[in-house]
Amino acid sequence: MGMTYGGPSYEVYSYEKGIMTIDVLTPADKKLIWRGSTSRRLSSSSTPEKSKKAINEVVAEIFSHYPPGKKK
C-alpha cells in the first residue's frame, strides 16, 4: 500500500497457483509412507512444451526430498 495525495492507493495483482502432490504408498496395503508437494504460479500463456518442462521440474523438485531424511 502506498500513500498518495488524498489517501492511500492500492495495486492488486491476480494470478493462478498450481499445487502438485505426490504420494508414495506401500504396494501391499496402499498405506501412505511419504508425501511431497509444492506450488507454483501458473502461466495461462504457456505452450505445451513449456508446461511439460515445468511439470518435469516440479516433479524433480518434489523428489529431491525423497527418501525422508536424505542429505542433499
MARFIPA-932586 format. One record per residue (C-alpha): residue number from 0; residue in three letters; y negated, x negated, z. Coordinates in nm, 3 decimals. Each point is the difference from the previous one (the first is absolute). Layout:
// residues N
<node n="NUM" res="ALA" v="Y" u="X" w="Z"/>
...
END
This chain:
// residues 72
<node n="0" res="MET" v="0.000" u="0.000" w="0.000"/>
<node n="1" res="GLY" v="-0.341" u="-0.135" w="-0.091"/>
<node n="2" res="MET" v="-0.344" u="0.103" w="0.108"/>
<node n="3" res="THR" v="-0.264" u="0.098" w="-0.251"/>
<node n="4" res="TYR" v="-0.342" u="0.151" w="0.028"/>
<node n="5" res="GLY" v="0.052" u="0.357" w="0.107"/>
<node n="6" res="GLY" v="0.339" u="-0.040" w="0.165"/>
<node n="7" res="PRO" v="0.349" u="-0.141" w="-0.041"/>
<node n="8" res="SER" v="0.170" u="-0.034" w="-0.336"/>
<node n="9" res="TYR" v="0.372" u="0.008" w="-0.068"/>
<node n="10" res="GLU" v="0.227" u="-0.128" w="-0.273"/>
<node n="11" res="VAL" v="0.341" u="0.161" w="-0.040"/>
<node n="12" res="TYR" v="0.285" u="-0.166" w="-0.186"/>
<node n="13" res="SER" v="0.321" u="0.178" w="-0.089"/>
<node n="14" res="TYR" v="0.330" u="-0.154" w="-0.107"/>
<node n="15" res="GLU" v="0.370" u="0.080" w="0.004"/>
<node n="16" res="LYS" v="0.239" u="-0.192" w="0.224"/>
<node n="17" res="GLY" v="0.370" u="-0.046" w="-0.066"/>
<node n="18" res="ILE" v="0.260" u="-0.075" w="0.266"/>
<node n="19" res="MET" v="0.342" u="-0.150" w="-0.072"/>
<node n="20" res="THR" v="0.276" u="0.003" w="0.260"/>
<node n="21" res="ILE" v="0.338" u="-0.172" w="-0.039"/>
<node n="22" res="ASP" v="0.285" u="0.088" w="0.234"/>
<node n="23" res="VAL" v="0.312" u="-0.218" w="0.043"/>
<node n="24" res="LEU" v="0.299" u="0.201" w="0.123"/>
<node n="25" res="THR" v="0.348" u="-0.093" w="0.116"/>
<node n="26" res="PRO" v="0.253" u="0.079" w="-0.276"/>
<node n="27" res="ALA" v="0.251" u="0.183" w="0.219"/>
<node n="28" res="ASP" v="-0.207" u="0.242" w="0.205"/>
<node n="29" res="LYS" v="-0.341" u="-0.024" w="-0.168"/>
<node n="30" res="LYS" v="-0.179" u="-0.103" w="0.321"/>
<node n="31" res="LEU" v="-0.343" u="-0.153" w="-0.044"/>
<node n="32" res="ILE" v="0.006" u="-0.373" w="0.077"/>
<node n="33" res="TRP" v="-0.337" u="-0.100" w="-0.146"/>
<node n="34" res="ARG" v="-0.311" u="0.165" w="-0.142"/>
<node n="35" res="GLY" v="-0.281" u="-0.171" w="-0.185"/>
<node n="36" res="SER" v="-0.313" u="0.156" w="-0.140"/>
<node n="37" res="THR" v="-0.342" u="-0.081" w="-0.134"/>
<node n="38" res="SER" v="-0.291" u="0.182" w="-0.156"/>
<node n="39" res="ARG" v="-0.233" u="-0.079" w="-0.286"/>
<node n="40" res="ARG" v="-0.292" u="0.146" w="-0.177"/>
<node n="41" res="LEU" v="0.105" u="0.167" w="-0.327"/>
<node n="42" res="SER" v="-0.174" u="-0.025" w="-0.334"/>
<node n="43" res="SER" v="0.003" u="0.311" w="-0.217"/>
<node n="44" res="SER" v="-0.075" u="-0.209" w="-0.309"/>
<node n="45" res="SER" v="0.301" u="-0.229" w="0.038"/>
<node n="46" res="THR" v="0.229" u="-0.063" w="-0.297"/>
<node n="47" res="PRO" v="0.379" u="0.033" w="0.038"/>
<node n="48" res="GLU" v="0.028" u="-0.380" w="-0.012"/>
<node n="49" res="LYS" v="-0.257" u="-0.044" w="0.278"/>
<node n="50" res="SER" v="0.170" u="0.271" w="0.206"/>
<node n="51" res="LYS" v="0.339" u="-0.171" w="-0.037"/>
<node n="52" res="LYS" v="-0.150" u="-0.334" w="0.102"/>
<node n="53" res="ALA" v="-0.170" u="0.159" w="0.303"/>
<node n="54" res="ILE" v="0.326" u="0.167" w="0.109"/>
<node n="55" res="ASN" v="0.190" u="-0.330" w="-0.029"/>
<node n="56" res="GLU" v="-0.268" u="-0.173" w="0.210"/>
<node n="57" res="VAL" v="0.017" u="0.270" w="0.267"/>
<node n="58" res="VAL" v="0.382" u="-0.016" w="0.018"/>
<node n="59" res="ALA" v="-0.015" u="-0.381" w="0.032"/>
<node n="60" res="GLU" v="-0.265" u="0.030" w="0.272"/>
<node n="61" res="ILE" v="0.211" u="0.248" w="0.198"/>
<node n="62" res="PHE" v="0.319" u="-0.206" w="-0.031"/>
<node n="63" res="SER" v="-0.185" u="-0.318" w="0.104"/>
<node n="64" res="HIS" v="0.041" u="0.139" w="0.354"/>
<node n="65" res="TYR" v="0.377" u="0.048" w="-0.033"/>
<node n="66" res="PRO" v="0.221" u="-0.079" w="0.179"/>
<node n="67" res="PRO" v="-0.168" u="0.077" w="0.332"/>
<node n="68" res="GLY" v="-0.110" u="-0.312" w="0.185"/>
<node n="69" res="LYS" v="0.000" u="-0.213" w="-0.317"/>
<node n="70" res="LYS" v="-0.233" u="-0.298" w="0.018"/>
<node n="71" res="LYS" v="-0.241" u="-0.040" w="-0.290"/>
END
